């Protein structure tokens, strides 16, 4: 099974650390990052999709994706 996550956050070093942590846990970048301005909070936001293979595990909607 291929697991998909979309990481989001403010455009700062904490977001980069979030993506780096996911990569260190075996997640793989999926597609290009997204970048958008949040006018309500007057700041830039980032997003990055990541995927990871979870062989021989059935999908469970109650399970956190990071627990696969």
Phi and psi in radians as a Rosetta constraint file:
Dihedral C 1 N 2 CA 2 C 2 CIRCULARHARMONIC -1.702 0.35
Dihedral N 2 CA 2 C 2 N 3 CIRCULARHARMONIC 2.171 0.35
Dihedral C 2 N 3 CA 3 C 3 CIRCULARHARMONIC -1.755 0.35
Dihedral N 3 CA 3 C 3 N 4 CIRCULARHARMONIC 2.416 0.35
Dihedral C 3 N 4 CA 4 C 4 CIRCULARHARMONIC -2.082 0.35
Dihedral N 4 CA 4 C 4 N 5 CIRCULARHARMONIC 2.358 0.35
Dihedral C 4 N 5 CA 5 C 5 CIRCULARHARMONIC -2.330 0.35
Dihedral N 5 CA 5 C 5 N 6 CIRCULARHARMONIC 2.601 0.35
Dihedral C 5 N 6 CA 6 C 6 CIRCULARHARMONIC -2.111 0.35
Dihedral N 6 CA 6 C 6 N 7 CIRCULARHARMONIC 1.952 0.35
Dihedral C 6 N 7 CA 7 C 7 CIRCULARHARMONIC -1.553 0.35
Dihedral N 7 CA 7 C 7 N 8 CIRCULARHARMONIC 2.369 0.35
Dihedral C 7 N 8 CA 8 C 8 CIRCULARHARMONIC -2.332 0.35
Dihedral N 8 CA 8 C 8 N 9 CIRCULARHARMONIC 2.790 0.35
Dihedral C 8 N 9 CA 9 C 9 CIRCULARHARMONIC 3.003 0.35
Dihedral N 9 CA 9 C 9 N 10 CIRCULARHARMONIC 2.999 0.35
Dihedral C 9 N 10 CA 10 C 10 CIRCULARHARMONIC -1.126 0.35
Dihedral N 10 CA 10 C 10 N 11 CIRCULARHARMONIC 2.578 0.35
Dihedral C 10 N 11 CA 11 C 11 CIRCULARHARMONIC -1.276 0.35
Dihedral N 11 CA 11 C 11 N 12 CIRCULARHARMONIC 1.455 0.35
Dihedral C 11 N 12 CA 12 C 12 CIRCULARHARMONIC -2.600 0.35
Dihedral N 12 CA 12 C 12 N 13 CIRCULARHARMONIC -3.118 0.35
Dihedral C 12 N 13 CA 13 C 13 CIRCULARHARMONIC -1.149 0.35
Dihedral N 13 CA 13 C 13 N 14 CIRCULARHARMONIC -0.469 0.35
Dihedral C 13 N 14 CA 14 C 14 CIRCULARHARMONIC -1.095 0.35
Dihedral N 14 CA 14 C 14 N 15 CIRCULARHARMONIC -0.647 0.35
Dihedral C 14 N 15 CA 15 C 15 CIRCULARHARMONIC -1.144 0.35
Dihedral N 15 CA 15 C 15 N 16 CIRCULARHARMONIC -0.753 0.35
Dihedral C 15 N 16 CA 16 C 16 CIRCULARHARMONIC -1.064 0.35
Dihedral N 16 CA 16 C 16 N 17 CIRCULARHARMONIC -0.690 0.35
Dihedral C 16 N 17 CA 17 C 17 CIRCULARHARMONIC -1.156 0.35
Dihedral N 17 CA 17 C 17 N 18 CIRCULARHARMONIC -0.649 0.35
Dihedral C 17 N 18 CA 18 C 18 CIRCULARHARMONIC -1.071 0.35
Dihedral N 18 CA 18 C 18 N 19 CIRCULARHARMONIC -0.789 0.35
Dihedral C 18 N 19 CA 19 C 19 CIRCULARHARMONIC -1.178 0.35
Dihedral N 19 CA 19 C 19 N 20 CIRCULARHARMONIC -0.755 0.35
Dihedral C 19 N 20 CA 20 C 20 CIRCULARHARMONIC -1.063 0.35
Dihedral N 20 CA 20 C 20 N 21 CIRCULARHARMONIC -0.718 0.35
Dihedral C 20 N 21 CA 21 C 21 CIRCULARHARMONIC -1.077 0.35
Dihedral N 21 CA 21 C 21 N 22 CIRCULARHARMONIC -0.780 0.35
Dihedral C 21 N 22 CA 22 C 22 CIRCULARHARMONIC -1.050 0.35
Dihedral N 22 CA 22 C 22 N 23 CIRCULARHARMONIC -0.751 0.35
Dihedral C 22 N 23 CA 23 C 23 CIRCULARHARMONIC -1.097 0.35
Dihedral N 23 CA 23 C 23 N 24 CIRCULARHARMONIC -0.684 0.35
Dihedral C 23 N 24 CA 24 C 24 CIRCULARHARMONIC -1.201 0.35
Dihedral N 24 CA 24 C 24 N 25 CIRCULARHARMONIC -0.341 0.35
Dihedral C 24 N 25 CA 25 C 25 CIRCULARHARMONIC -1.639 0.35
Dihedral N 25 CA 25 C 25 N 26 CIRCULARHARMONIC 0.130 0.35
Dihedral C 25 N 26 CA 26 C 26 CIRCULARHARMONIC 1.743 0.35
Dihedral N 26 CA 26 C 26 N 27 CIRCULARHARMONIC -0.005 0.35
Dihedral C 26 N 27 CA 27 C 27 CIRCULARHARMONIC -1.302 0.35
Dihedral N 27 CA 27 C 27 N 28 CIRCULARHARMONIC 2.642 0.35
Dihedral C 27 N 28 CA 28 C 28 CIRCULARHARMONIC -2.123 0.35
Dihedral N 28 CA 28 C 28 N 29 CIRCULARHARMONIC 2.395 0.35
Dihedral C 28 N 29 CA 29 C 29 CIRCULARHARMONIC -1.004 0.35
Dihedral N 29 CA 29 C 29 N 30 CIRCULARHARMONIC 2.447 0.35
Dihedral C 29 N 30 CA 30 C 30 CIRCULARHARMONIC -2.261 0.35
Dihedral N 30 CA 30 C 30 N 31 CIRCULARHARMONIC 1.869 0.35
Dihedral C 30 N 31 CA 31 C 31 CIRCULARHARMONIC 1.376 0.35
Dihedral N 31 CA 31 C 31 N 32 CIRCULARHARMONIC -3.051 0.35
Dihedral C 31 N 32 CA 32 C 32 CIRCULARHARMONIC -1.512 0.35
Dihedral N 32 CA 32 C 32 N 33 CIRCULARHARMONIC 2.686 0.35
Dihedral C 32 N 33 CA 33 C 33 CIRCULARHARMONIC -1.209 0.35
Dihedral N 33 CA 33 C 33 N 34 CIRCULARHARMONIC 2.726 0.35
Dihedral C 33 N 34 CA 34 C 34 CIRCULARHARMONIC -1.948 0.35
Dihedral N 34 CA 34 C 34 N 35 CIRCULARHARMONIC 2.718 0.35
Dihedral C 34 N 35 CA 35 C 35 CIRCULARHARMONIC -2.576 0.35
Dihedral N 35 CA 35 C 35 N 36 CIRCULARHARMONIC 2.142 0.35
Dihedral C 35 N 36 CA 36 C 36 CIRCULARHARMONIC -2.548 0.35
Dihedral N 36 CA 36 C 36 N 37 CIRCULARHARMONIC 2.673 0.35
Dihedral C 36 N 37 CA 37 C 37 CIRCULARHARMONIC -1.612 0.35
Dihedral N 37 CA 37 C 37 N 38 CIRCULARHARMONIC 2.212 0.35
Dihedral C 37 N 38 CA 38 C 38 CIRCULARHARMONIC -1.641 0.35
Dihedral N 38 CA 38 C 38 N 39 CIRCULARHARMONIC 1.743 0.35
Dihedral C 38 N 39 CA 39 C 39 CIRCULARHARMONIC -1.142 0.35
Dihedral N 39 CA 39 C 39 N 40 CIRCULARHARMONIC -0.581 0.35
Dihedral C 39 N 40 CA 40 C 40 CIRCULARHARMONIC -1.110 0.35
Dihedral N 40 CA 40 C 40 N 41 CIRCULARHARMONIC -0.679 0.35
Dihedral C 40 N 41 CA 41 C 41 CIRCULARHARMONIC -1.824 0.35
Dihedral N 41 CA 41 C 41 N 42 CIRCULARHARMONIC -0.004 0.35
Dihedral C 41 N 42 CA 42 C 42 CIRCULARHARMONIC 0.908 0.35
Dihedral N 42 CA 42 C 42 N 43 CIRCULARHARMONIC 0.962 0.35
Dihedral C 42 N 43 CA 43 C 43 CIRCULARHARMONIC -2.700 0.35
Dihedral N 43 CA 43 C 43 N 44 CIRCULARHARMONIC 2.777 0.35
Dihedral C 43 N 44 CA 44 C 44 CIRCULARHARMONIC -1.475 0.35
Dihedral N 44 CA 44 C 44 N 45 CIRCULARHARMONIC 2.473 0.35
Dihedral C 44 N 45 CA 45 C 45 CIRCULARHARMONIC -2.100 0.35
Dihedral N 45 CA 45 C 45 N 46 CIRCULARHARMONIC 2.562 0.35
Dihedral C 45 N 46 CA 46 C 46 CIRCULARHARMONIC -2.066 0.35
Dihedral N 46 CA 46 C 46 N 47 CIRCULARHARMONIC 2.724 0.35
Dihedral C 46 N 47 CA 47 C 47 CIRCULARHARMONIC -2.569 0.35
Dihedral N 47 CA 47 C 47 N 48 CIRCULARHARMONIC 2.528 0.35
Dihedral C 47 N 48 CA 48 C 48 CIRCULARHARMONIC -2.580 0.35
Dihedral N 48 CA 48 C 48 N 49 CIRCULARHARMONIC 2.188 0.35
Dihedral C 48 N 49 CA 49 C 49 CIRCULARHARMONIC -1.427 0.35
Dihedral N 49 CA 49 C 49 N 50 CIRCULARHARMONIC 2.493 0.35
Dihedral C 49 N 50 CA 50 C 50 CIRCULARHARMONIC -2.376 0.35
Dihedral N 50 CA 50 C 50 N 51 CIRCULARHARMONIC 2.648 0.35
Dihedral C 50 N 51 CA 51 C 51 CIRCULARHARMONIC -2.321 0.35
Dihedral N 51 CA 51 C 51 N 52 CIRCULARHARMONIC 2.783 0.35
Dihedral C 51 N 52 CA 52 C 52 CIRCULARHARMONIC -2.669 0.35
Dihedral N 52 CA 52 C 52 N 53 CIRCULARHARMONIC 2.475 0.35
Dihedral C 52 N 53 CA 53 C 53 CIRCULARHARMONIC -1.446 0.35
Dihedral N 53 CA 53 C 53 N 54 CIRCULARHARMONIC 2.307 0.35
Dihedral C 53 N 54 CA 54 C 54 CIRCULARHARMONIC -2.172 0.35
Dihedral N 54 CA 54 C 54 N 55 CIRCULARHARMONIC 1.449 0.35
Dihedral C 54 N 55 CA 55 C 55 CIRCULARHARMONIC -1.144 0.35
Dihedral N 55 CA 55 C 55 N 56 CIRCULARHARMONIC 2.531 0.35
Dihedral C 55 N 56 CA 56 C 56 CIRCULARHARMONIC 1.039 0.35
Dihedral N 56 CA 56 C 56 N 57 CIRCULARHARMONIC 0.496 0.35
Dihedral C 56 N 57 CA 57 C 57 CIRCULARHARMONIC -2.173 0.35
Dihedral N 57 CA 57 C 57 N 58 CIRCULARHARMONIC 2.198 0.35
Dihedral C 57 N 58 CA 58 C 58 CIRCULARHARMONIC -1.320 0.35
Dihedral N 58 CA 58 C 58 N 59 CIRCULARHARMONIC 2.670 0.35
Dihedral C 58 N 59 CA 59 C 59 CIRCULARHARMONIC -1.226 0.35
Dihedral N 59 CA 59 C 59 N 60 CIRCULARHARMONIC 2.346 0.35
Dihedral C 59 N 60 CA 60 C 60 CIRCULARHARMONIC -2.306 0.35
Dihedral N 60 CA 60 C 60 N 61 CIRCULARHARMONIC 1.889 0.35
Dihedral C 60 N 61 CA 61 C 61 CIRCULARHARMONIC -1.127 0.35
Dihedral N 61 CA 61 C 61 N 62 CIRCULARHARMONIC -0.259 0.35
Dihedral C 61 N 62 CA 62 C 62 CIRCULARHARMONIC -1.549 0.35
Dihedral N 62 CA 62 C 62 N 63 CIRCULARHARMONIC -0.148 0.35
Dihedral C 62 N 63 CA 63 C 63 CIRCULARHARMONIC -1.599 0.35
Dihedral N 63 CA 63 C 63 N 64 CIRCULARHARMONIC 2.394 0.35
Dihedral C 63 N 64 CA 64 C 64 CIRCULARHARMONIC -1.176 0.35
Dihedral N 64 CA 64 C 64 N 65 CIRCULARHARMONIC 2.429 0.35
Dihedral C 64 N 65 CA 65 C 65 CIRCULARHARMONIC -1.064 0.35
Dihedral N 65 CA 65 C 65 N 66 CIRCULARHARMONIC -0.564 0.35
Dihedral C 65 N 66 CA 66 C 66 CIRCULARHARMONIC -1.235 0.35
Dihedral N 66 CA 66 C 66 N 67 CIRCULARHARMONIC -0.220 0.35
Dihedral C 66 N 67 CA 67 C 67 CIRCULARHARMONIC -1.548 0.35
Dihedral N 67 CA 67 C 67 N 68 CIRCULARHARMONIC -0.057 0.35
